[in-house]
Amino acid sequence: MKKTEAECCDVVCVHDHVVKKVQEHMPAENLLSDLADFYKVFADMTRIRILCVLLESEMCVCDLAEVLNMTQSAISHQLRVLKQMKLVKNRREGKTIFYSLADGHIQSIISQGMEHITE
């Protein structure tokens, strides 16, 4: 049985100019934390399913529940998370609240993710 080697350099040789350049351009820790939280939202299949539905059409909770074969309560809970992360927005029309993707960035993120995994 072949031993798996760690992916490390054979010698220690720090390239100071490259390290310094990268360090100068690294985002602040709080921004990196926010970015990690942003991507965590996409780690839930129910939220991904909701986003994929909203890619196709604006919908109310009743319609989302029907399309996804889920309870309105479960949909509502996930919409709250998506709204807090600014991935969806809503608008009221009488007694009905319609949800849609917050902006074109969300569509791009989902589309690029799908393209990546289907290559």
PyMOL CGO cylinders between C-alpha atoms (Angstrom):
from pymol import cmd
from pymol.cgo import CYLINDER

trace = [
    CYLINDER, 0.00, 0.00, 0.00, 1.48, 3.31, -1.12, 0.3, 1, 1, 1, 1, 1, 1,
    CYLINDER, 1.48, 3.31, -1.12, 1.89, 5.99, 1.52, 0.3, 1, 1, 1, 1, 1, 1,
    CYLINDER, 1.89, 5.99, 1.52, 0.19, 9.29, 0.64, 0.3, 1, 1, 1, 1, 1, 1,
    CYLINDER, 0.19, 9.29, 0.64, 2.55, 12.23, 0.84, 0.3, 1, 1, 1, 1, 1, 1,
    CYLINDER, 2.55, 12.23, 0.84, 1.47, 15.57, 2.20, 0.3, 1, 1, 1, 1, 1, 1,
    CYLINDER, 1.47, 15.57, 2.20, 1.40, 18.34, -0.35, 0.3, 1, 1, 1, 1, 1, 1,
    CYLINDER, 1.40, 18.34, -0.35, 4.34, 20.29, 1.01, 0.3, 1, 1, 1, 1, 1, 1,
    CYLINDER, 4.34, 20.29, 1.01, 7.52, 21.74, -0.40, 0.3, 1, 1, 1, 1, 1, 1,
    CYLINDER, 7.52, 21.74, -0.40, 10.61, 19.57, -0.16, 0.3, 1, 1, 1, 1, 1, 1,
    CYLINDER, 10.61, 19.57, -0.16, 12.56, 22.59, 1.13, 0.3, 1, 1, 1, 1, 1, 1,
    CYLINDER, 12.56, 22.59, 1.13, 11.59, 25.66, 3.14, 0.3, 1, 1, 1, 1, 1, 1,
    CYLINDER, 11.59, 25.66, 3.14, 11.94, 28.68, 0.89, 0.3, 1, 1, 1, 1, 1, 1,
    CYLINDER, 11.94, 28.68, 0.89, 9.64, 31.64, 1.59, 0.3, 1, 1, 1, 1, 1, 1,
    CYLINDER, 9.64, 31.64, 1.59, 9.21, 33.97, -1.37, 0.3, 1, 1, 1, 1, 1, 1,
    CYLINDER, 9.21, 33.97, -1.37, 9.07, 37.22, 0.63, 0.3, 1, 1, 1, 1, 1, 1,
    CYLINDER, 9.07, 37.22, 0.63, 8.02, 39.50, -2.24, 0.3, 1, 1, 1, 1, 1, 1,
    CYLINDER, 8.02, 39.50, -2.24, 5.06, 37.27, -3.13, 0.3, 1, 1, 1, 1, 1, 1,
    CYLINDER, 5.06, 37.27, -3.13, 4.03, 36.85, 0.52, 0.3, 1, 1, 1, 1, 1, 1,
    CYLINDER, 4.03, 36.85, 0.52, 4.16, 40.61, 1.13, 0.3, 1, 1, 1, 1, 1, 1,
    CYLINDER, 4.16, 40.61, 1.13, 2.17, 41.39, -2.02, 0.3, 1, 1, 1, 1, 1, 1,
    CYLINDER, 2.17, 41.39, -2.02, -0.55, 38.90, -1.07, 0.3, 1, 1, 1, 1, 1, 1,
    CYLINDER, -0.55, 38.90, -1.07, -0.68, 40.09, 2.55, 0.3, 1, 1, 1, 1, 1, 1,
    CYLINDER, -0.68, 40.09, 2.55, -1.24, 43.66, 1.37, 0.3, 1, 1, 1, 1, 1, 1,
    CYLINDER, -1.24, 43.66, 1.37, -4.28, 42.58, -0.64, 0.3, 1, 1, 1, 1, 1, 1,
    CYLINDER, -4.28, 42.58, -0.64, -5.91, 40.21, 1.81, 0.3, 1, 1, 1, 1, 1, 1,
    CYLINDER, -5.91, 40.21, 1.81, -9.37, 41.32, 2.94, 0.3, 1, 1, 1, 1, 1, 1,
    CYLINDER, -9.37, 41.32, 2.94, -9.93, 42.11, 6.64, 0.3, 1, 1, 1, 1, 1, 1,
    CYLINDER, -9.93, 42.11, 6.64, -10.82, 39.17, 8.90, 0.3, 1, 1, 1, 1, 1, 1,
    CYLINDER, -10.82, 39.17, 8.90, -14.37, 40.46, 9.46, 0.3, 1, 1, 1, 1, 1, 1,
    CYLINDER, -14.37, 40.46, 9.46, -14.96, 40.56, 5.68, 0.3, 1, 1, 1, 1, 1, 1,
    CYLINDER, -14.96, 40.56, 5.68, -13.64, 37.02, 5.31, 0.3, 1, 1, 1, 1, 1, 1,
    CYLINDER, -13.64, 37.02, 5.31, -15.96, 35.91, 8.10, 0.3, 1, 1, 1, 1, 1, 1,
    CYLINDER, -15.96, 35.91, 8.10, -18.93, 37.59, 6.38, 0.3, 1, 1, 1, 1, 1, 1,
    CYLINDER, -18.93, 37.59, 6.38, -17.97, 35.90, 3.11, 0.3, 1, 1, 1, 1, 1, 1,
    CYLINDER, -17.97, 35.90, 3.11, -17.78, 32.50, 4.80, 0.3, 1, 1, 1, 1, 1, 1,
    CYLINDER, -17.78, 32.50, 4.80, -21.24, 33.08, 6.34, 0.3, 1, 1, 1, 1, 1, 1,
    CYLINDER, -21.24, 33.08, 6.34, -22.56, 34.09, 2.91, 0.3, 1, 1, 1, 1, 1, 1,
    CYLINDER, -22.56, 34.09, 2.91, -21.40, 30.81, 1.37, 0.3, 1, 1, 1, 1, 1, 1,
    CYLINDER, -21.40, 30.81, 1.37, -22.73, 28.78, 4.31, 0.3, 1, 1, 1, 1, 1, 1,
    CYLINDER, -22.73, 28.78, 4.31, -26.23, 29.81, 3.24, 0.3, 1, 1, 1, 1, 1, 1,
    CYLINDER, -26.23, 29.81, 3.24, -25.69, 27.89, 0.01, 0.3, 1, 1, 1, 1, 1, 1,
    CYLINDER, -25.69, 27.89, 0.01, -24.79, 24.73, 1.94, 0.3, 1, 1, 1, 1, 1, 1,
    CYLINDER, -24.79, 24.73, 1.94, -28.45, 23.92, 2.61, 0.3, 1, 1, 1, 1, 1, 1,
    CYLINDER, -28.45, 23.92, 2.61, -30.31, 22.04, -0.14, 0.3, 1, 1, 1, 1, 1, 1,
    CYLINDER, -30.31, 22.04, -0.14, -33.69, 23.49, 0.79, 0.3, 1, 1, 1, 1, 1, 1,
    CYLINDER, -33.69, 23.49, 0.79, -32.37, 27.03, 0.40, 0.3, 1, 1, 1, 1, 1, 1,
    CYLINDER, -32.37, 27.03, 0.40, -30.76, 26.09, -2.91, 0.3, 1, 1, 1, 1, 1, 1,
    CYLINDER, -30.76, 26.09, -2.91, -34.08, 24.65, -4.10, 0.3, 1, 1, 1, 1, 1, 1,
    CYLINDER, -34.08, 24.65, -4.10, -35.86, 27.88, -3.15, 0.3, 1, 1, 1, 1, 1, 1,
    CYLINDER, -35.86, 27.88, -3.15, -33.25, 29.96, -4.97, 0.3, 1, 1, 1, 1, 1, 1,
    CYLINDER, -33.25, 29.96, -4.97, -33.56, 27.77, -8.07, 0.3, 1, 1, 1, 1, 1, 1,
    CYLINDER, -33.56, 27.77, -8.07, -37.34, 28.23, -8.08, 0.3, 1, 1, 1, 1, 1, 1,
    CYLINDER, -37.34, 28.23, -8.08, -36.93, 31.98, -7.68, 0.3, 1, 1, 1, 1, 1, 1,
    CYLINDER, -36.93, 31.98, -7.68, -34.50, 31.94, -10.61, 0.3, 1, 1, 1, 1, 1, 1,
    CYLINDER, -34.50, 31.94, -10.61, -37.52, 31.03, -12.72, 0.3, 1, 1, 1, 1, 1, 1,
    CYLINDER, -37.52, 31.03, -12.72, -40.19, 33.25, -11.23, 0.3, 1, 1, 1, 1, 1, 1,
    CYLINDER, -40.19, 33.25, -11.23, -41.19, 35.52, -8.38, 0.3, 1, 1, 1, 1, 1, 1,
    CYLINDER, -41.19, 35.52, -8.38, -43.45, 33.54, -6.02, 0.3, 1, 1, 1, 1, 1, 1,
    CYLINDER, -43.45, 33.54, -6.02, -45.38, 33.75, -2.79, 0.3, 1, 1, 1, 1, 1, 1,
    CYLINDER, -45.38, 33.75, -2.79, -44.84, 31.29, 0.07, 0.3, 1, 1, 1, 1, 1, 1,
    CYLINDER, -44.84, 31.29, 0.07, -47.95, 29.30, -0.94, 0.3, 1, 1, 1, 1, 1, 1,
    CYLINDER, -47.95, 29.30, -0.94, -46.60, 28.79, -4.46, 0.3, 1, 1, 1, 1, 1, 1,
    CYLINDER, -46.60, 28.79, -4.46, -43.12, 27.90, -3.20, 0.3, 1, 1, 1, 1, 1, 1,
    CYLINDER, -43.12, 27.90, -3.20, -44.60, 25.34, -0.80, 0.3, 1, 1, 1, 1, 1, 1,
    CYLINDER, -44.60, 25.34, -0.80, -46.58, 23.77, -3.65, 0.3, 1, 1, 1, 1, 1, 1,
    CYLINDER, -46.58, 23.77, -3.65, -43.65, 23.62, -6.08, 0.3, 1, 1, 1, 1, 1, 1,
    CYLINDER, -43.65, 23.62, -6.08, -41.24, 22.23, -3.48, 0.3, 1, 1, 1, 1, 1, 1,
    CYLINDER, -41.24, 22.23, -3.48, -43.78, 19.97, -1.74, 0.3, 1, 1, 1, 1, 1, 1,
    CYLINDER, -43.78, 19.97, -1.74, -42.99, 21.50, 1.63, 0.3, 1, 1, 1, 1, 1, 1,
    CYLINDER, -42.99, 21.50, 1.63, -44.93, 23.24, 4.37, 0.3, 1, 1, 1, 1, 1, 1,
    CYLINDER, -44.93, 23.24, 4.37, -45.36, 27.00, 4.29, 0.3, 1, 1, 1, 1, 1, 1,
    CYLINDER, -45.36, 27.00, 4.29, -43.74, 27.11, 7.73, 0.3, 1, 1, 1, 1, 1, 1,
    CYLINDER, -43.74, 27.11, 7.73, -40.59, 25.36, 6.48, 0.3, 1, 1, 1, 1, 1, 1,
    CYLINDER, -40.59, 25.36, 6.48, -40.42, 27.65, 3.43, 0.3, 1, 1, 1, 1, 1, 1,
    CYLINDER, -40.42, 27.65, 3.43, -40.98, 30.74, 5.56, 0.3, 1, 1, 1, 1, 1, 1,
    CYLINDER, -40.98, 30.74, 5.56, -38.15, 29.77, 7.92, 0.3, 1, 1, 1, 1, 1, 1,
    CYLINDER, -38.15, 29.77, 7.92, -35.70, 29.38, 5.04, 0.3, 1, 1, 1, 1, 1, 1,
    CYLINDER, -35.70, 29.38, 5.04, -36.87, 32.60, 3.35, 0.3, 1, 1, 1, 1, 1, 1,
    CYLINDER, -36.87, 32.60, 3.35, -36.09, 34.43, 6.59, 0.3, 1, 1, 1, 1, 1, 1,
    CYLINDER, -36.09, 34.43, 6.59, -32.50, 33.18, 6.43, 0.3, 1, 1, 1, 1, 1, 1,
    CYLINDER, -32.50, 33.18, 6.43, -32.20, 34.05, 2.74, 0.3, 1, 1, 1, 1, 1, 1,
    CYLINDER, -32.20, 34.05, 2.74, -33.60, 37.51, 3.35, 0.3, 1, 1, 1, 1, 1, 1,
    CYLINDER, -33.60, 37.51, 3.35, -31.23, 38.16, 6.27, 0.3, 1, 1, 1, 1, 1, 1,
    CYLINDER, -31.23, 38.16, 6.27, -28.31, 37.31, 3.99, 0.3, 1, 1, 1, 1, 1, 1,
    CYLINDER, -28.31, 37.31, 3.99, -29.74, 39.62, 1.29, 0.3, 1, 1, 1, 1, 1, 1,
    CYLINDER, -29.74, 39.62, 1.29, -30.22, 36.81, -1.21, 0.3, 1, 1, 1, 1, 1, 1,
    CYLINDER, -30.22, 36.81, -1.21, -33.97, 37.36, -1.63, 0.3, 1, 1, 1, 1, 1, 1,
    CYLINDER, -33.97, 37.36, -1.63, -36.25, 40.36, -1.40, 0.3, 1, 1, 1, 1, 1, 1,
    CYLINDER, -36.25, 40.36, -1.40, -40.00, 40.64, -1.07, 0.3, 1, 1, 1, 1, 1, 1,
    CYLINDER, -40.00, 40.64, -1.07, -42.85, 42.89, -2.04, 0.3, 1, 1, 1, 1, 1, 1,
    CYLINDER, -42.85, 42.89, -2.04, -46.41, 43.05, -0.79, 0.3, 1, 1, 1, 1, 1, 1,
    CYLINDER, -46.41, 43.05, -0.79, -49.42, 42.96, -3.08, 0.3, 1, 1, 1, 1, 1, 1,
    CYLINDER, -49.42, 42.96, -3.08, -52.54, 43.20, -0.95, 0.3, 1, 1, 1, 1, 1, 1,
    CYLINDER, -52.54, 43.20, -0.95, -52.41, 40.30, 1.50, 0.3, 1, 1, 1, 1, 1, 1,
    CYLINDER, -52.41, 40.30, 1.50, -49.80, 38.39, -0.50, 0.3, 1, 1, 1, 1, 1, 1,
    CYLINDER, -49.80, 38.39, -0.50, -46.03, 38.72, -0.17, 0.3, 1, 1, 1, 1, 1, 1,
    CYLINDER, -46.03, 38.72, -0.17, -44.03, 37.81, -3.25, 0.3, 1, 1, 1, 1, 1, 1,
    CYLINDER, -44.03, 37.81, -3.25, -40.37, 36.76, -3.07, 0.3, 1, 1, 1, 1, 1, 1,
    CYLINDER, -40.37, 36.76, -3.07, -37.70, 37.11, -5.72, 0.3, 1, 1, 1, 1, 1, 1,
    CYLINDER, -37.70, 37.11, -5.72, -33.92, 37.00, -5.98, 0.3, 1, 1, 1, 1, 1, 1,
    CYLINDER, -33.92, 37.00, -5.98, -32.35, 40.10, -4.47, 0.3, 1, 1, 1, 1, 1, 1,
    CYLINDER, -32.35, 40.10, -4.47, -30.30, 40.93, -7.57, 0.3, 1, 1, 1, 1, 1, 1,
    CYLINDER, -30.30, 40.93, -7.57, -28.49, 39.57, -10.60, 0.3, 1, 1, 1, 1, 1, 1,
    CYLINDER, -28.49, 39.57, -10.60, -25.48, 38.55, -8.54, 0.3, 1, 1, 1, 1, 1, 1,
    CYLINDER, -25.48, 38.55, -8.54, -27.45, 35.72, -6.96, 0.3, 1, 1, 1, 1, 1, 1,
    CYLINDER, -27.45, 35.72, -6.96, -28.47, 34.39, -10.38, 0.3, 1, 1, 1, 1, 1, 1,
    CYLINDER, -28.47, 34.39, -10.38, -24.82, 34.52, -11.47, 0.3, 1, 1, 1, 1, 1, 1,
    CYLINDER, -24.82, 34.52, -11.47, -23.62, 32.69, -8.36, 0.3, 1, 1, 1, 1, 1, 1,
    CYLINDER, -23.62, 32.69, -8.36, -26.11, 29.86, -8.84, 0.3, 1, 1, 1, 1, 1, 1,
    CYLINDER, -26.11, 29.86, -8.84, -25.55, 29.65, -12.59, 0.3, 1, 1, 1, 1, 1, 1,
    CYLINDER, -25.55, 29.65, -12.59, -21.77, 29.59, -12.23, 0.3, 1, 1, 1, 1, 1, 1,
    CYLINDER, -21.77, 29.59, -12.23, -21.99, 26.98, -9.48, 0.3, 1, 1, 1, 1, 1, 1,
    CYLINDER, -21.99, 26.98, -9.48, -24.17, 24.77, -11.68, 0.3, 1, 1, 1, 1, 1, 1,
    CYLINDER, -24.17, 24.77, -11.68, -21.80, 25.24, -14.61, 0.3, 1, 1, 1, 1, 1, 1,
    CYLINDER, -21.80, 25.24, -14.61, -18.84, 24.31, -12.42, 0.3, 1, 1, 1, 1, 1, 1,
    CYLINDER, -18.84, 24.31, -12.42, -20.33, 21.09, -11.07, 0.3, 1, 1, 1, 1, 1, 1,
    CYLINDER, -20.33, 21.09, -11.07, -21.65, 19.94, -14.46, 0.3, 1, 1, 1, 1, 1, 1,
    CYLINDER, -21.65, 19.94, -14.46, -18.32, 20.35, -16.31, 0.3, 1, 1, 1, 1, 1, 1,
]
cmd.load_cgo(trace, "trace")
